[in-house]
């Protein structure tokens, strides 16, 4: 004769070591309410970006160093060694004599120009290319769009992360252009205002990252090669990287046409605070273009990013 003992559901759960329904309800009631504030969510997204940047630190550093290193090596070391050095306001044949006579060597011209070039290159590449991948075949933008913040905050976070990489790239270039040069061809750098120098770097970084956000949301992923041919190459060649803006006065129509290029204002602003011995654009025009361009590109990029995510 077999005796079967039946327990109520709560009693069987208690014998099995499983919490009862009443205990589960009590745990849920006593659990702290999650409070995902805007600052915490933004900080978490930025922490993720920095983690990715740290894991790709070698590739990022190599990308930031190679272009300016090659330019400085050729123009500030090789050319003076073979007798083809450039001078502004002096003789091109004798570099040391020309500098002593009041000429400005080409290394001095390259310092602000290459920093501006790296600001634009790093800002666009740090934002545009990841966006193209996230919107096309990876589709990884969807998980971040589910964060408990408005989508425009995610766009601002993208701009902030790109601006940090752009800022770091410009700082990497600075010692390169100061150290790599032929004997007697050291650039004449004199930071006249450190606060203004930092202000220009910050807003130039934000402007390029905002431009990268706009390009990454409006460009066709299948035509990304056009980014270099139509945007980056003309912006660099006509961005007063290798010559001051005032030197274009002999080609007046070109001097006016290049004013639509954001790199002109970055180059001229850095030239004003780093190499004041060179002619440069008025500072009010530089600051107006950098701040205004950041606002305009940031607004347009945020709108196109929001539409792209929702679609």
C-alpha positions as CSV (number, residue, x, y, z in Angstrom):
1,X,0.0,0.0,0.0
2,X,1.6,3.4,-1.1
3,X,0.9,6.6,0.6
4,X,1.1,9.8,-1.6
5,X,1.5,13.1,0.1
6,X,0.4,16.2,-1.9
7,X,1.6,19.7,-1.0
8,X,0.0,23.0,-1.9
9,X,2.1,25.0,-4.5
10,X,3.5,27.3,-1.9
11,X,4.4,24.4,0.4
12,X,6.1,22.5,-2.4
13,X,8.1,25.6,-3.4
14,X,9.1,26.1,0.2
15,X,10.4,22.5,0.5
16,X,12.3,22.9,-2.8
17,X,14.0,26.1,-1.7
18,X,12.3,28.3,-4.2
19,X,10.9,31.6,-3.0
20,X,7.2,31.7,-2.8
21,X,5.0,34.1,-4.8
22,X,4.6,36.4,-1.8
23,X,8.4,36.5,-1.3
24,X,8.9,37.4,-5.0
25,X,6.3,40.1,-4.8
26,X,8.0,41.5,-1.7
27,X,11.4,41.5,-3.4
28,X,10.0,43.3,-6.4
29,X,8.3,45.9,-4.2
30,X,11.5,46.5,-2.2
31,X,13.8,46.7,-5.3
32,X,15.2,50.2,-6.0
33,X,13.6,51.9,-8.9
34,X,16.1,52.3,-11.8
35,X,16.8,56.0,-12.5
36,X,18.7,56.3,-15.8
37,X,19.4,60.0,-15.7
38,X,20.6,61.8,-18.8
39,X,24.1,62.4,-17.4
40,X,24.5,58.7,-16.5
41,X,23.4,57.5,-19.9
42,X,25.5,60.0,-21.7
43,X,28.5,59.0,-19.6
44,X,27.9,55.3,-20.3
45,X,27.9,55.9,-24.0
46,X,31.0,58.0,-23.8
47,X,32.7,55.3,-21.7
48,X,31.9,52.8,-24.5
49,X,33.4,55.0,-27.1
50,X,36.6,55.4,-25.0
51,X,36.8,51.7,-24.5
52,X,36.6,51.1,-28.3
53,X,39.2,53.9,-28.8
54,X,41.5,52.3,-26.3
55,X,41.3,48.9,-28.0
56,X,42.1,50.5,-31.3
57,X,44.7,52.8,-29.9
58,X,47.5,51.5,-32.2
59,X,45.6,51.9,-35.4
60,X,44.3,55.4,-34.3
61,X,47.8,56.6,-33.4
62,X,49.2,55.3,-36.7
63,X,46.5,57.0,-38.7
64,X,47.1,60.2,-36.9
65,X,50.9,60.2,-37.2
66,X,51.6,59.0,-40.8
67,X,50.2,61.8,-42.9
68,X,51.7,64.8,-40.9
69,X,55.0,62.9,-40.4
70,X,55.4,62.4,-44.2
71,X,54.5,66.0,-45.0
72,X,56.9,67.4,-42.4
73,X,59.6,65.0,-43.4
74,X,59.4,65.9,-47.1
75,X,58.8,69.7,-46.8
76,X,60.8,70.5,-43.7
77,X,63.6,68.0,-44.0
78,X,64.1,66.7,-47.5
79,X,63.5,69.9,-49.5
80,X,65.9,72.0,-47.4
81,X,68.5,69.3,-47.7
82,X,68.3,69.2,-51.5
83,X,68.2,73.0,-51.8
84,X,64.5,73.4,-52.6
85,X,63.4,74.9,-49.3
86,X,60.4,77.3,-49.3
87,X,60.7,80.7,-47.7
88,X,58.1,83.4,-47.2
89,X,59.6,86.8,-47.5
90,X,63.1,85.5,-47.9
91,X,65.5,83.6,-50.2
92,X,64.8,80.0,-51.0
93,X,68.4,79.2,-51.8
94,X,69.9,79.8,-48.3
95,X,67.6,78.7,-45.6
96,X,69.6,79.9,-42.7
97,X,70.5,83.2,-44.3
98,X,67.0,83.8,-45.3
99,X,65.6,83.1,-41.9
100,X,68.2,85.5,-40.4
101,X,67.2,88.1,-43.0
102,X,63.6,88.0,-41.9
103,X,62.1,85.2,-44.0
104,X,59.8,82.6,-42.5
105,X,60.7,79.0,-43.3
106,X,58.2,76.5,-44.5
107,X,58.2,74.5,-41.3
108,X,56.6,77.6,-39.6
109,X,53.9,77.7,-42.1
110,X,53.2,74.0,-41.7
111,X,52.7,74.0,-38.0
112,X,49.1,75.5,-37.9
113,X,48.2,74.1,-41.3
114,X,48.9,70.5,-40.5
115,X,47.2,70.8,-37.2
116,X,44.1,72.1,-39.0
117,X,44.4,69.3,-41.5
118,X,44.5,66.6,-38.8
119,X,41.6,68.2,-37.0
120,X,39.4,67.9,-40.1
121,X,40.7,64.4,-41.1
122,X,40.3,62.9,-37.6
123,X,37.0,64.5,-36.9
124,X,35.4,63.3,-40.1
125,X,36.9,59.8,-40.1
126,X,36.1,59.2,-36.4
127,X,32.4,60.0,-37.0
128,X,31.5,59.4,-40.6
129,X,33.0,55.9,-41.2
130,X,31.6,54.3,-38.0
131,X,28.2,55.9,-38.8
132,X,28.2,54.5,-42.3
133,X,28.9,51.0,-41.0
134,X,26.3,51.3,-38.2
135,X,23.6,52.4,-40.6
136,X,24.3,49.9,-43.3
137,X,25.5,46.3,-42.8
138,X,26.2,46.3,-39.1
139,X,22.9,47.8,-38.0
140,X,24.4,48.4,-34.5
141,X,22.9,51.8,-34.2
142,X,19.6,50.2,-33.2
143,X,20.8,49.1,-29.8
144,X,22.0,52.5,-28.9
145,X,18.9,54.1,-30.2
146,X,17.0,52.1,-27.4
147,X,18.9,54.0,-24.7
148,X,16.6,55.9,-22.3
149,X,17.5,59.3,-23.8
150,X,16.2,61.3,-26.8
151,X,17.8,60.4,-30.1
152,X,19.3,63.9,-30.5
153,X,21.4,63.1,-27.3
154,X,22.9,60.1,-29.1
155,X,23.8,62.5,-32.0
156,X,25.4,64.9,-29.5
157,X,27.4,62.0,-28.0
158,X,28.6,61.1,-31.5
159,X,29.8,64.6,-32.0
160,X,31.5,64.7,-28.6
161,X,33.3,61.4,-29.1
162,X,34.5,62.5,-32.6
163,X,35.7,65.9,-31.2
164,X,37.8,64.1,-28.6
165,X,39.6,62.0,-31.2
166,X,40.0,65.1,-33.4
167,X,41.5,67.0,-30.5
168,X,43.9,64.2,-29.6
169,X,45.0,64.0,-33.3
170,X,45.9,67.7,-33.3
171,X,47.9,67.3,-30.1
172,X,49.8,64.4,-31.6
173,X,50.7,66.5,-34.7
174,X,52.1,69.4,-32.6
175,X,55.3,67.8,-31.4
176,X,55.9,66.2,-34.8
177,X,56.0,69.5,-36.6
178,X,58.2,70.9,-33.9
179,X,60.8,68.1,-33.9
180,X,61.1,66.8,-37.5
181,X,63.0,69.4,-39.6
182,X,66.4,69.9,-41.2
183,X,69.1,71.7,-39.2
184,X,68.4,75.4,-39.1
185,X,64.8,74.9,-40.2
186,X,63.1,74.8,-36.8
187,X,59.6,76.4,-36.9
188,X,59.2,79.7,-35.1
189,X,56.3,79.0,-32.8
190,X,55.1,81.4,-30.2
191,X,51.8,80.7,-28.4
192,X,50.6,84.2,-27.7
193,X,47.4,83.2,-25.9
194,X,47.0,79.8,-24.4
195,X,43.3,80.3,-23.6
196,X,42.5,81.3,-27.1
197,X,44.6,78.4,-28.4
198,X,42.6,75.9,-26.4
199,X,39.3,77.6,-27.5
200,X,40.2,77.3,-31.2
201,X,41.2,73.7,-30.8
202,X,38.0,72.8,-28.9
203,X,35.6,74.5,-31.4
204,X,37.6,73.3,-34.4
205,X,37.2,69.7,-33.1
206,X,33.5,70.1,-32.5
207,X,33.0,71.7,-35.9
208,X,34.8,68.8,-37.8
209,X,32.9,66.2,-35.7
210,X,29.6,67.9,-36.4
211,X,30.5,68.0,-40.1
212,X,31.4,64.3,-39.9
213,X,28.0,63.5,-38.4
214,X,26.2,65.4,-41.2
215,X,28.2,63.6,-43.9
216,X,27.8,60.2,-42.3
217,X,24.0,60.6,-42.4
218,X,23.5,61.9,-45.9
219,X,26.1,60.1,-47.9
220,X,25.5,56.8,-49.7
221,X,27.6,54.1,-48.3
222,X,28.4,52.8,-51.8
223,X,29.9,56.2,-52.7
224,X,32.2,56.7,-49.7
225,X,35.2,57.0,-52.0
226,X,33.8,60.4,-53.1
227,X,34.4,61.7,-49.6
228,X,38.2,61.9,-50.4
229,X,37.9,63.1,-53.9
230,X,35.2,65.8,-53.4
231,X,35.6,66.9,-49.8
232,X,38.8,66.0,-48.0
233,X,41.3,66.6,-50.8
234,X,39.9,70.0,-52.0
235,X,39.4,71.1,-48.4
236,X,43.1,70.3,-47.6
237,X,44.6,71.8,-50.8
238,X,42.5,75.0,-50.6
239,X,42.4,75.2,-46.8
240,X,45.4,77.5,-46.3
241,X,47.4,74.6,-45.0
242,X,50.6,75.3,-47.0
243,X,50.2,79.0,-47.3
244,X,48.6,81.9,-45.4
245,X,45.2,83.2,-46.5
246,X,46.8,86.6,-47.1
247,X,49.1,85.1,-49.7
248,X,46.1,84.6,-52.0
249,X,45.6,88.3,-52.4
250,X,47.2,88.0,-55.9
251,X,44.3,85.7,-56.9
252,X,41.5,87.7,-55.4
253,X,38.6,85.5,-56.7
254,X,40.3,82.4,-55.1
255,X,40.9,84.2,-51.9
256,X,37.1,84.9,-51.7
257,X,36.1,81.5,-52.9
258,X,38.0,79.6,-50.2
259,X,36.1,81.3,-47.5
260,X,33.4,78.6,-47.7
261,X,36.1,76.1,-46.6
262,X,36.0,75.5,-42.8
263,X,39.6,74.5,-42.8
264,X,40.6,78.0,-43.8
265,X,39.4,79.4,-40.5
266,X,41.0,76.6,-38.5
267,X,44.3,77.1,-40.2
268,X,44.2,80.9,-39.8
269,X,43.1,80.8,-36.2
270,X,45.9,78.5,-35.3
271,X,48.3,80.6,-37.3
272,X,47.3,83.7,-35.4
273,X,48.1,82.1,-32.0
274,X,51.0,79.9,-32.9
275,X,52.9,81.9,-35.6
276,X,51.9,85.6,-35.1
277,X,54.9,86.6,-37.3
278,X,52.9,85.4,-40.3
279,X,49.9,87.4,-41.8
280,X,46.6,85.9,-40.7
281,X,42.9,86.5,-40.9
282,X,41.2,88.7,-38.3
283,X,40.4,86.8,-35.2
284,X,36.8,87.9,-35.0
285,X,36.2,86.3,-38.4
286,X,37.9,83.1,-37.2
287,X,35.9,82.8,-34.0
288,X,32.6,83.7,-35.7
289,X,33.2,81.0,-38.4
290,X,34.2,78.3,-35.8
291,X,31.4,78.9,-33.4
292,X,28.8,79.5,-36.1
293,X,29.9,76.6,-38.1
294,X,29.7,74.3,-35.0
295,X,26.1,75.4,-34.3
296,X,25.0,75.1,-38.0
297,X,26.6,71.7,-38.7
298,X,25.6,70.4,-35.3
299,X,22.0,71.4,-35.9
300,X,21.9,70.0,-39.4
301,X,23.7,66.8,-38.4
302,X,21.4,66.2,-35.4
303,X,18.3,66.6,-37.6
304,X,19.6,64.2,-40.4
305,X,20.8,61.7,-37.8
306,X,17.4,61.7,-36.0
307,X,15.6,61.2,-39.3
308,X,17.9,58.4,-40.4
309,X,17.5,56.5,-37.1
310,X,13.7,56.8,-37.2
311,X,13.6,55.6,-40.8
